[in-house]
Structure formats: C-alpha cells, structure tokens
C-alpha cells in the first residue's frame, strides 16, 4: 500500500471506529474518493431499507460518523446498481474492493428471507459482475461464522463441511462463498471471503448483543438471555478484526482458487459470562429475563485461526474484559445519557 505512514494512521482510525470505515479508508488511500462519494449518494436514496433506517435512527445522534457508518452499511442492500456505482467500481481498477455491506441478522432473516437473498446473493452477483468488467485487482467480502451451522465439534476450520445452515442468513453467506469460487474459476477474479466471528467494539451495530445489552443495562431495562446464556460465542474485538483485514490487504491476492479465512480467536465464552463481564465494565447489574433459544441460533461459534495466521503471521488477541472496557468507554462518551 502506498504512503506507509499515512496508511498506519488510517488503520488506527479504522480500529477506533469500526469495521465498515475500512471501505472508505481503502478509497481514501487510493485517491478514489470523489467517484465513490457519487456512488454512495446515488445509492442511498434509491436503496434504503427499513432495517438500516432503524439502525440509523438508533446510532447517529446527529454525529456525522454515525451517518457515515449508516451509508457504508446500507449500500448494496438491493440488487439495483446505479450507473454511478459501476463507474466508481471501474475507477478502482487494479486496486482493492472491500464489500462488507449487506443484509445482516440471523433472526431478521427468518422474518424477511427475501431481503437477505436480494442483498447478500443477487446484489453480490451484480457486484462481482461490475468488478469483473472493471478489472478489480482483489475483492474482499464478508462471510460469517454462521456458515458452520449448529455443529459443536469446535474449533471450526475452513476445510470443514458447511452444508447444513440453520438460518436463511447463513444460507445466503454460503451462496456468496460458492459464487466467489465460481467467479474465481471462470474469470480469474481474485476473491477473499472473511468469516467474521461475533465482532464487537466501538461503532458496532445497535442490534448486536454487546451494544443492545449495554444500553439496556444503562437504562435499567431487562436483558433477554436465551437458553440460560449457555450458548458460546467467539467474541472478536474490532481492533483485532481490522488488523487481520489490513494484513490480508497488504498480503494481496494469491494465485489459485478463491480464499476463505476465519476471523476469530478460538476462545468462545458462554453468553452469561460475557454478560457478567459487561456488567463489570459498566459498573451496573443487569435485570435478566430468560427465554428459550430462538430458531436459527447456534450453540457455539469457535474459529480455528491457523490458516489466517499462516497467511498474516502471529495475530494478537484482545481479551474480552479489555475489549469491553474500550467499548464501554466509547459508548459512555458517545451517549452520555
């Protein structure tokens, strides 16, 4: 990447503000911001969805950085790609294209399966076509730990079978990985899929457990704990996630078939334990309501990072208590009420 010192500054900025700012940083580093700004502005008005509208109202608080994240998360959530978008993608010729936008939410996919198919499958095909025709040098896209299904034989490896998804969301992510393999084979398009494992930290989505639990505890509202909190999750701090993506970008595309990497640390904790650590970070107890696990939730997520570390070297791990302390410090500054 050009401009080493400025790159390091930019990545520190990303680590502090969240995964989706990476998209803008790629554009800034490549001096391609004007076209993608047109791309974003042309897209937002035509392709808003109720899901991201709700998240935007929850998170922005009039802060321009919240609006930026809303834009970056909300783009590409339907199959319609405006001409300005394709122009912007072609302008990225011989550079990287990071595609972290899409329709998120395991439980939401049960309620709105069509929205997930449109955003994560149909729109992904349109994006791949634009990248293929525009000559993108390397496409990095977001998959999910959900592709591993309801298995319990952790840790999960990229070579493990992933043909038993238990949610529509997981099925769409598997479809994206299959499409990436096909486009890589057919068109020699370098593609890298990242299976993210429960990313948390500053500027996270308000519907994720870390953000939602913290706000409910602060307001004295009850927190819903499913299955007594026995489900285990491989919580991954945003700073660690950004560092892994940064190194994969610096590593560049590799010859051969499309790649897939786990982005997680092989350290799952029960949700009840995570909730206790969050209570300690906030200095407040939670009011807990217990419910049965909803359809689509899996018993455990646990990444084997061996392949990732073979590609990028030793990968530092942020302990959960320290990561939550950083998140709480940010949250209390962002929303002092």
N, C-alpha and C positions, 0 to 999 in steps of 0.2 A: 504494500500500500504506500502511496506517495505521501511525503511530508510526515516523517515518523513522529516528531514531537507533537504536531497538531493532531495526529491520529490518536496518540495516547491521551491527550486532553479530551478529545471527543469521546473516547471509550469510557473515561472516568465519568463524563457527563451521562452517558448511557447507563452505567451501572447505578447511578443515583436515581434515575428517573424511570427506568423500566424497559422491558424488552422491546416494545413497539417503537421506541425512539430510534432503535437501530436502523430502521428503514430510512428515516430522514438523515441519519448520520452517513449512511452509505452515499446518499445523494449529495450531501454537503461535501464529502471528501472527494467525490468525482466531479465536482463543479457542475452538477447537472440539476441544480435546484429549480431554476425557472420553469423548465418543462414539467417536472413532476408537480410543482405547485399548481400549474394549469390542470394537470391530470387530477389532482385531489379536488380542486374547486369544481371542476366539471363533473366529478363523480358524486360528490356529497349530496347535492340537491336531488339528483335523479335516483339515488340508490339507498336512501335512508331506510332503516328497518326499525320496527318498534323496539326490538331487543336493545339495539345500540342507542336509540333515542332515550330509553330508560336509564341505561348506564351513564349516558352523557349528563342527564339531569342530576344523577346522584353524585357524580365525581367532579364536575367542572368548578362549581363555586365561583364562577367568573374568572378563574385562573386560566390564562392563555395556554399553559402547559397541559391542563386538563382537556381543553378543546383540541390541542394538537393530538393527544392520545386518542381522543374520540375519532378524529379524522382518520388516523392511521389504522385503528381497529375496524372502523366502519367501511373502509374502502374494500372493493371487490366482494361484497357480500351478496351480489346477484350475478347473473351471467352476462349482464349488459356491460360491454366495454365501449366507452365513448372513443371517438376518433382521437381525442386529445390523449387518452390513456395509451393507446397503441403508439402514437407519436412519441410519447415520453419513454415508453419501453424501448423503442428503436433507438432513441437517443442514448440509451445505456449500452450500446453496442460494445462488446469486449470488456464489459465491467460486470459487476455482480448485481443480481436481482434477488432481494430478500422478500419472501412472501410469507409474512406472519399473520396477515389479516385472514378473516374467515368467520364462520358462524360457530361460536363456542357453546359449551354447555351440555353435559350428558343428560341431565334431567329435561332441559329445554328441548332436546332432540326427540323426546317421547311425545311432547306436546306439539311440536312443529317440525316433523321429519322432512317435509318438503323444503323448508328454508335451509336445512343443513345440506341436503342434496344439491340445491341450487348454488349455495355459497361455496361448499367445500369440494364439489365434484365438477359441476357444469362450469362454474367460473374458473376453476383450476385448469380445465381443458382450454378455455379461451386464453387464459394467461400463458399456458405453455405454447399455444399457437403463436401468440404475439412474441414471446421470447425466441421461439424457433425462427420465425420470419425476421425478427430484428437482430438475430445473431448474438444473443446474450451469452456472455462468457461463462457464467456459472449461476445457476438458480438454486437458492437455498429456501426451503419451505418448511413449515411447521407441521409435523405429525403429532402424535400423542401417545402417552403411556397406555391410553385406553385400548390400543390395538391388541394388547396382550390378553384381554378378556378377563374372565373370572378365575383364572388359574391361581394356584397357591404355591407352586414349586419355584419359589424365588431363590436367587435373583433371576431377572428376565434378561435374556441375551437376544441380540438382533437376529441370530440364526434360528431362534426358536420358531415353531409354527405359530402363526397368528391367523387362524381361520375360524375362530369361534367368538366373534364380537358379541357383546351383550347389550349394546346400545346402538342406536342409529348413528350417533356421533362417531363412535368407534368404527362403524362400518364405512362411513364416508372417509375417515382418515386412512383406512386400509385401501380404499379405492384410489385415493390420491397417491399412495405409495406404488400401487400397481400401475397407475398411469405414468408415474415418473419412470418406472422401469421400462415401460413400453416406449416412451418418447426418447429415453436414453439409447435404447437399442435401435429404434427406427431412424433417428435423426442425429445421433451423436451429440445430444444436448447434455452437458454436464449438470447433473441434478444431485442435490444432497438433502435428505429428509432428516429432521431432528425430532425425536420422540421425547418431548418435554415431560418431566415428572413433577407435577404439583409445584409450579413456580410461584414464589411469593416474594413480597417486598414492596418498596415504595412505588406508587402509581399502579398498583395492581387493580384487577377488575373488582368492582364493588360486590359482585355476586359470588366471588370466591370465598371459601370458608374463612381464611385469615382476615380479610377485610370485613366481611359481614359479622363474624364473631366479635371482632374488636369493637366495632361500632355499637353492637347490641350491648356488650358489657359496659361500655362507657355510658350508655343511655339508661342502664338499669333494665333493659328489656331481656326477655328469656332467649336463650340459645338452644336451638334444636340439635340434639345429639342422637344420631342414628345408630341402632344396634349397640347401645351402651358405649359407643365410642371405640368399639373393638376393631373396626376397620383400620388398617395400617396404610400410611402414605409416606412416600419417599419425598419429603419436602425439600425443595431446591431453591436456595436463595437467588434472587435476581442477579446479584453481583457475580455469582459463580456461573450462572447461565450466560450472561453477557460475555464473560471471559472465554467460555468454551466456544461461543459463536465467533468471537473476534479471532481466536486462533484458527478456527476452521476456515475463515475468510482468508487469513494470511497464508494458510497452507495451500489454498487454491484448489481448483478441480483436479481430479485424478483420472487417469485412463481406466477404462473398464466400465462395468455396469454402474447404474445409479447407486449411490451410497445411502445408508441409513445409520444414524447414531442415537444411542440412548444419551439423554442429558439428565442424569441423576446420579446419586452418590452411593447407592446400595446401603442406605441407612433408614429404613422405614420405621416410623413410630406410630403407636396407636393414636387415634384422634383424641381420645381422652387425655393422653399425655401431652399432646400438642396444646389442647385447651388449657391444661394446667400451666404450661409454660407461658401461654399468652396471658393468663390471669396474673402471673408473677410479673411479667413485663409491664402490664397495665397498673399493677398495684390494686386490683379490684377483683372481687369474686364474681363468678358467673352464676346467673339463675338458669338452671338446666331443665329442659323438657325432653323426655326420652320418647323416641318413636322407632318403629321398625324400619329397616333399611329399605329405601325405595327401589323399584326396578331399575336396572342399569348400573347401580353402584357395585363396585368390585371389592372383594375382601382385602386385597393388598396390592400395592404397586411397589416395585423394588427393582431398580436399574442395576445392571452389571455394566460399569463404565470401562471395562477392559479395552474394547475396541476404540472408544473415544480417546483414552489415554495413550494407546498405541499410535494414534494419529496426531495428537497435540502435545503429548508429554504429560508429566505429573500435573494433576488438576487439583487445586486447593479446594477445601471444603469448609464452608461456614457452618459452625454448629447452630442448631436450631435456636437455642437461647440467645445467642449473639445476633442472629439474623432477625429474630422477633424484636429484640431491643432496638435495632436500627429501624425496623418498620414502625414500631410504636413511636419512636422519636419523630419520624417523618409525619405520621398521622396526626400527632398532637400539635405539630407546627402547622400542618395544612388545614386542620379542622379543630381549632382551639376550644370550640364549644363543649 
